[in-house]
Amino acid sequence: PLFRSHFFAGCLSGLCNCLLIVPSDRIKCLLQIQTVSGMKRQYSGPFDVVRKVVRQSGLRGLYRGTLVTLVRDLPGSGLYYAVYSWCKKTLTRDKPLVGSLLDNFHLLT
């Protein structure tokens, strides 16, 4: 149950991340492909991309490709959180957290 709850927490984290990051990633991609394609530049910068995409496709245009990103990021974030919490629980079993942190700090000095 703990693994599952951390997995779903990671998936929720991935969802929030996607909703915030996808528009900026789309802007970046549109700016990058215009320099590679060899065609005349369509956009003069990030704000120009936002203005033209929103004018042409609405706000949904900035979120184009979100589904594919969610399919990639949700399981990845979920597994990351679940495995991280499992490793943390397994590796720190029978060890006080403060003591192990101090032991590791002395190793570094």
Steps between C-alpha positions, in 0.01 A plus 500: 500500500786743573660430162166559328429824685844636414451392139172696478657799675775495239242478222320803644831682514562411135155631405562834671842521339359434154230763535764758585783393268326394176431855371862607547621178339271561200635853464857368515428235238337744260799732528745214449338345193481829315879529504554139384243490221682760289178687432440865572473564873139515617563621853723775633506367858303323773240774546442508125441122509241537777324784320481319166410157639225640723365709212497201265397212731393658825647407836467132404773554242755546777400164649529304177684175569400487865351150480825349371696680770261373767534142373876534539523701822227359725635144524857631514429738787292238679774239480765752603311594817408141587850359447661793680278453804556123497880545482494762773294273726713195423840664534422692818330212681621470861703820468401834652481759228695769685780265595546375146507854367768595750701186418488585132601858573810382689596284204501806277722711729 
